[in-house]
Amino acid sequence: MYQLYGHRNSGAAAIEAALELCEVPYRFIDVELAMEAAIALEKLNPLKQIPTLQLPDGSILTESAAILIHLALAFPQSSLLPALPAERDQAIRGLVYIVSNCYPNIGIIDYPERWLVASDHPSRENLVAGARHRLHWCWEVFADEFSRELYLGDETPGALDVLAAVVTRWAGTREHLRHARPGFFAWLERIDRHPTLAPVFARHWS
Ligand SMILES: N[C@@H](CCC(=O)N[C@@H](CS)C(=O)NCC(=O)O)C(=O)O
C-alpha cells in the first residue's frame, strides 16, 4: 500500500488529493502527531520534507512534481496528466514551474535563517518580505501563462489543478490573487469544491 508522510496544512494535501483521484488505497502518516513517524521520515528523506511517499514496493519518492507524475503514469485512468502529448507537455511544464518558482519561496518564508549567514531579525524580515513579493508575482505569471491548461470544464481535475490549489494556500497568496487575478482566484475556489478534493482539503484546512 502507498504510505504518505505528511501533516495538516501541508503540501502532502496535493498528493493525498491525487491518490484519491487515482482511487488507490493509502495510509496517511502524520509526522507531527507521532515522534516515531518523524524519525521514520528522516530515515526515508534526509531533508525531512513532506510530501514523502513510500511506494507499495518499498521504494521512496520525494518532490511533489515527481510524485504526481509517477501517479499519473501508474494510474492513467485517473487523467492526472492529459493524454494528448502537447497538453501533457504543458501540464508537466506547469508542475515544474510551481515547484521551482513558487514552492521554494514558502521554504524561505518559513525558514529564512537557512538562507542567511547572519540571521538577525531585520535580515530575516527583509528576506521574508522579498520572498513573499516574489511568490505572489510568480503566481500572477502562472495565472497568465497556464490558465488555459487548467480544469475549466466539467472534467476531473488533474495534477496541475491539484498542486496549484494547494500551493496557493500559503503566505497570503489567495488573498493576493483575489484582487490581482480574480478569474484565477475563482477557478481555484472551484477546484476546492470538487467532490473528491473537498474532503481532503477540509482535513487539511478546517
Ligand atoms: N521540493 C519539495 C518541497 C517540499 C516542502 O518544502 N515541504 C514542506 C512542507 S509543505 C516541508 O516539508 N518543510 C519542512 C522543511 O523544509 O524542513 C517538493 O516539491 O515537494
The ligand as an SDF file (V2000), in Angstrom:
LIG
                    3D

 20 19  0  0  0  0  0  0  0  0999 V2000
   10.7470   20.3850   -3.1470 N   0  0  0  0  0  0  0  0  0  0  0  0
    9.7420   19.8240   -2.2800 C   0  0  0  0  0  0  0  0  0  0  0  0
    9.4060   20.8620   -1.1970 C   0  0  0  0  0  0  0  0  0  0  0  0
    8.5920   20.2350   -0.0970 C   0  0  0  0  0  0  0  0  0  0  0  0
    8.4800   21.1580    1.1180 C   0  0  0  0  0  0  0  0  0  0  0  0
    9.1210   22.2020    1.2060 O   0  0  0  0  0  0  0  0  0  0  0  0
    7.6300   20.7280    2.0700 N   0  0  0  0  0  0  0  0  0  0  0  0
    7.4640   21.4570    3.3020 C   0  0  0  0  0  0  0  0  0  0  0  0
    6.0510   21.2970    3.8430 C   0  0  0  0  0  0  0  0  0  0  0  0
    4.8020   21.9510    2.7840 S   0  0  0  0  0  0  0  0  0  0  0  0
    8.3970   20.8770    4.3440 C   0  0  0  0  0  0  0  0  0  0  0  0
    8.4930   19.6640    4.4710 O   0  0  0  0  0  0  0  0  0  0  0  0
    9.0840   21.7390    5.0910 N   0  0  0  0  0  0  0  0  0  0  0  0
    9.9120   21.3430    6.1890 C   0  0  0  0  0  0  0  0  0  0  0  0
   11.3570   21.6650    5.9600 C   0  0  0  0  0  0  0  0  0  0  0  0
   11.7630   22.1310    4.8780 O   0  0  0  0  0  0  0  0  0  0  0  0
   12.1190   21.4520    6.9030 O   0  0  0  0  0  0  0  0  0  0  0  0
    8.5100   19.4130   -3.0670 C   0  0  0  0  0  0  0  0  0  0  0  0
    8.3250   19.9540   -4.1740 O   0  0  0  0  0  0  0  0  0  0  0  0
    7.7490   18.5370   -2.6320 O   0  0  0  0  0  0  0  0  0  0  0  0
  1  2  1  0
  2  3  1  0
  2 18  1  0
  3  4  1  0
  4  5  1  0
  5  6  2  0
  5  7  1  0
  7  8  1  0
  8  9  1  0
  8 11  1  0
  9 10  1  0
 11 12  2  0
 11 13  1  0
 13 14  1  0
 14 15  1  0
 15 16  2  0
 15 17  1  0
 18 19  2  0
 18 20  1  0
M  END
$$$$
